């Protein structure tokens, strides 16, 4: 297992291109937040789908690192997203992840995405990660 501080430090050092901030890690889950700016919007004034998918992917990765420890080469093998409603263009997106199954080689989790301050999900994501064999 890795603490919120350990995961946040790893993300900051090894994944500096993400704008996601680690808010919570533990108990088989994680919460991240991503501030939305003009560059994340698509025509029509809504947050673009690729940005939402990225936030969900980071939330899942953070939850996995919190659960199994810092394993840099854990990688996404599938990500399915259902867009539920238009996200607010002027609020951060919050991703709340809960791991469903943690196996030796695969981890499955789900992420709900919200516009900050709203209890109505803007998207629901289910993802699977492949975890490399542990070195003894």
Secondary structure as GFF3:
##gff-version 3
##sequence-region A 1 136
A	DSSP	alpha_helix	4	14	.	.	.	ID=ss1
A	DSSP	beta_strand	20	26	.	.	.	ID=ss2
A	DSSP	beta_strand	29	34	.	.	.	ID=ss3
A	DSSP	three_ten_helix	38	40	.	.	.	ID=ss4
A	DSSP	beta_strand	41	42	.	.	.	ID=ss5
A	DSSP	beta_strand	46	47	.	.	.	ID=ss6
A	DSSP	alpha_helix	49	68	.	.	.	ID=ss7
A	DSSP	beta_strand	75	83	.	.	.	ID=ss8
A	DSSP	beta_strand	93	102	.	.	.	ID=ss9
A	DSSP	beta_strand	106	115	.	.	.	ID=ss10
A	DSSP	beta_strand	121	130	.	.	.	ID=ss11
###
